[in-house]
């Protein structure tokens, strides 16, 4: 990391502080050179400054390499450097933050904006969301400077050039150090940029809007991301999005979808808890409450309660002249009867369900699946 030889004592200090971490080693050497803790002697060898050597000696952290050579020292085994009153950064975070603090304001905000995007970022997206709106020439010069300072590097990907932070830890340290107000503004700018550049990136939009002050967009994209996750059968991911949305606002449709997902995953205790919350919401249709409780009780083997709940859904669907709801309720009653070995009653329910399905002019994909279930029951 330096041009030329390194003294034994300097190597000992670097090893003791960096503990073999390559990222930390390079950042440590750069910081020590800039602060003149490490300097190049007349013979070209890099060594600790005299002030550092004296402080280490006074703290009894040094041993003589050779008995008759008073100019050559090594770091004593198990030496405690915390006792030495010199500026020795003690972590990667300290080093990266120190380098960041030394940057001109224009370079710092460019680096901070890039940290919002991620470890990998494209020039056009950075330019689009940059709060200072630098012209392309200025921004390119800034990125060249940041490459020279070893924060980022450039590589070719799919025929175009992209930039990357040298290490994800560097990006994380820069990101975490951002003031909260600035972080939320940058996440909002990032999300707004994505809406123009990558409107199909629903999960990324949800991620960034959830870290902004746009509550309306936050809820909209959480809903979209949950739907997308369910379409991909990523049920655990969908649950996470529903949980985030419900923590901000209670909507019966979200709670219903959460119950459905928990039912698929077989997480009965959580399903029951969320069913209770769904039933407590006065906006929830009676049919939905009855049908979902019926599914739950059927799954746990409590068939009398399952039938009672489905009959509630059936009555509500008939009151509202909802042919689809009535057909679904009847098919569930057929399933419950079959589970109990009452095949004659099951067939009667299934035949009624079939009759209702035949009255529906055109079936959706979901309704067609219900009809297949009825055929299977028969």
SVG drawing of the C-alpha trace seen along z (x, -y; Angstrom):
<svg xmlns="http://www.w3.org/2000/svg" viewBox="-81 -22 107 64">
<polyline fill="none" stroke="black" stroke-width="0.4" points="0.0,0.0 3.1,-2.3 5.9,-2.6 9.1,-1.4 10.0,0.7 8.2,0.6 10.1,0.7 9.5,3.7 7.9,1.4 5.5,-0.1 4.6,3.3 3.9,4.4 1.7,1.4 -0.3,1.9 -0.8,5.6 -1.8,4.9 -4.4,2.3 -5.7,3.9 -5.7,7.5 -5.3,8.8 -8.4,7.0 -7.3,6.0 -9.8,3.1 -8.8,1.8 -5.1,2.2 -5.2,0.0 -7.5,-2.6 -5.3,-2.6 -2.1,-3.2 -3.7,-5.9 -4.9,-7.7 -1.5,-7.4 0.3,-8.8 -2.1,-11.7 -1.8,-12.5 2.0,-11.9 1.8,-9.1 3.7,-7.2 6.4,-9.0 9.1,-8.1 12.6,-8.4 15.6,-9.6 16.5,-6.1 13.1,-5.5 11.8,-3.3 8.4,-4.0 8.4,-4.3 6.3,-5.6 6.9,-9.3 9.2,-10.1 6.2,-11.3 4.5,-7.9 7.7,-6.0 8.2,-8.1 4.6,-7.6 4.9,-3.8 8.2,-3.8 6.8,-5.6 3.8,-3.2 6.3,-0.3 4.9,1.0 8.3,1.5 11.2,4.0 14.6,3.6 15.2,5.8 18.9,6.2 20.4,5.5 23.1,3.1 20.9,1.3 19.0,-1.4 17.4,-2.7 15.6,0.6 12.4,1.4 9.6,4.0 6.1,3.9 6.0,5.8 3.9,8.9 0.4,8.1 1.2,4.4 -1.9,2.3 -2.1,-0.5 -5.1,-2.0 -2.8,-3.4 -0.9,-5.3 -2.1,-8.9 -1.6,-9.2 -4.2,-9.4 -4.4,-5.7 -7.8,-5.0 -9.3,-1.8 -11.8,-0.7 -12.7,-0.7 -15.6,-3.1 -13.2,-5.6 -10.9,-5.5 -13.6,-5.8 -15.3,-8.6 -12.0,-10.5 -11.4,-10.2 -15.0,-11.3 -14.7,-14.3 -11.6,-15.5 -13.5,-15.6 -14.7,-18.9 -18.4,-19.3 -19.2,-18.7 -17.4,-15.3 -18.9,-14.3 -22.5,-14.8 -21.8,-12.9 -20.5,-10.0 -23.4,-10.1 -25.9,-10.2 -24.2,-7.2 -24.4,-5.3 -28.2,-5.6 -28.3,-3.8 -26.2,-0.8 -22.7,0.6 -23.2,0.5 -24.5,-2.6 -24.9,-4.1 -23.8,-7.5 -27.3,-8.5 -29.2,-7.5 -26.7,-9.3 -27.0,-12.4 -30.9,-12.2 -31.1,-12.0 -28.1,-14.2 -29.5,-17.0 -26.9,-19.6 -27.8,-18.7 -24.2,-19.0 -23.7,-19.0 -22.4,-15.8 -18.9,-17.1 -18.7,-18.2 -20.1,-15.0 -17.7,-12.9 -14.7,-14.9 -16.0,-14.2 -16.2,-10.5 -12.7,-10.5 -11.5,-12.2 -13.3,-9.7 -11.7,-6.9 -8.3,-8.4 -9.1,-8.7 -9.9,-4.9 -13.5,-5.2 -14.9,-3.8 -13.8,-2.1 -15.3,-1.6 -16.1,1.6 -17.9,2.6 -21.2,4.4 -23.5,5.5 -21.8,3.2 -21.8,0.1 -19.7,-1.4 -20.9,-1.3 -19.3,-2.4 -18.8,-0.4 -17.8,-1.2 -14.4,0.5 -16.0,2.5 -19.6,2.7 -18.4,1.9 -17.3,-1.5 -20.7,-2.2 -22.4,-1.1 -20.3,-3.4 -21.0,-6.4 -24.7,-5.6 -25.1,-5.1 -23.3,-8.4 -25.9,-10.4 -28.2,-12.6 -31.7,-11.2 -33.3,-14.2 -30.8,-14.0 -31.2,-10.2 -35.0,-10.5 -34.6,-13.2 -32.1,-11.2 -34.3,-8.1 -37.2,-10.1 -35.1,-11.4 -33.9,-7.9 -37.5,-6.6 -38.7,-9.4 -35.7,-8.7 -36.6,-5.0 -40.2,-5.8 -38.8,-7.4 -35.9,-5.0 -37.1,-1.6 -40.9,-1.8 -41.1,2.0 -38.7,2.2 -41.6,2.4 -39.6,3.8 -36.9,1.2 -39.5,-1.5 -41.1,-0.1 -37.7,0.0 -36.8,-3.6 -40.2,-5.1 -40.4,-3.3 -37.3,-5.3 -38.7,-8.6 -41.4,-11.0 -43.9,-10.1 -46.4,-8.0 -48.8,-7.8 -46.2,-6.4 -44.9,-4.2 -48.3,-2.4 -48.9,-2.2 -45.7,-0.4 -45.8,1.8 -49.2,3.0 -47.8,3.5 -44.7,5.3 -46.8,7.7 -48.9,8.5 -45.9,9.1 -44.3,11.3 -47.5,13.4 -47.6,13.8 -44.1,15.2 -45.1,17.5 -42.6,15.6 -45.0,15.9 -42.5,14.9 -41.6,11.8 -45.2,10.9 -45.9,11.3 -43.0,8.8 -44.6,6.2 -48.1,6.7 -46.6,6.4 -44.9,3.1 -48.1,1.7 -50.4,2.8 -48.0,1.2 -48.9,-2.1 -52.5,-1.6 -55.2,1.0 -56.8,2.1 -59.0,5.2 -57.8,6.2 -54.2,6.3 -55.2,8.2 -57.2,10.7 -54.2,11.3 -52.0,11.7 -54.4,14.4 -54.5,16.2 -50.7,16.2 -50.3,17.5 -52.9,20.2 -50.8,21.4 -47.7,21.5 -49.5,23.4 -48.7,20.9 -51.9,21.5 -51.3,19.4 -50.4,16.3 -53.3,17.0 -55.7,17.1 -54.4,13.9 -54.7,12.1 -58.2,13.5 -59.2,11.9 -57.8,8.6 -59.7,9.0 -63.0,9.7 -62.5,6.6 -62.3,4.4 -65.8,3.2 -65.0,2.7 -64.4,6.4 -67.3,8.1 -69.1,10.8 -68.5,13.2 -64.7,12.8 -64.7,13.3 -66.9,16.4 -65.0,18.0 -61.5,17.4 -62.6,18.7 -64.1,21.7 -60.7,22.4 -58.9,22.1 -61.2,24.4 -61.1,27.0 -57.3,26.9 -57.1,27.5 -59.8,30.2 -62.6,28.4 -65.3,29.3 -68.4,28.2 -66.9,24.6 -65.7,24.7 -69.3,25.5 -70.8,22.8 -68.4,20.2 -68.9,21.3 -72.7,21.2 -72.3,17.6 -70.5,16.8 -73.1,18.7 -76.0,16.7 -74.2,13.4 -73.5,14.3 -77.2,15.2 -78.4,12.0 -76.1,10.1 -77.0,12.3 -73.3,13.1 -73.3,16.2 -69.5,16.7 -69.5,16.3 -72.4,18.8 -70.7,21.3 -67.5,21.1 -69.3,21.5 -71.2,24.5 -68.0,26.2 -66.3,25.6 -69.3,27.2 -68.8,30.2 -65.2,30.4 -66.0,30.3 -68.6,33.0 -66.2,35.2 -63.5,34.7 -66.0,36.1 -66.8,39.1 -70.3,37.9 -70.0,38.5 -73.7,38.3 -74.0,34.8 -70.7,33.8 -72.0,34.8 -75.2,32.8 -73.2,29.7 -70.9,30.1 -73.9,30.5 -75.4,27.2 -72.0,25.5 -71.9,26.8 -75.3,25.4 -74.3,22.0 -71.1,22.0 -73.1,22.8 -75.1,19.6 -71.9,17.4 -71.5,16.0 -67.7,16.1 -65.3,17.4 -62.1,15.8 -59.0,17.9 -59.6,18.2 -63.2,19.1 -62.2,21.8 -59.9,23.3 -62.8,23.5 -64.9,25.2 -62.1,27.8 -62.1,28.4 -65.8,29.1 -65.3,31.6 -62.6,33.3 -64.9,33.4 -67.5,35.2"/>
</svg>
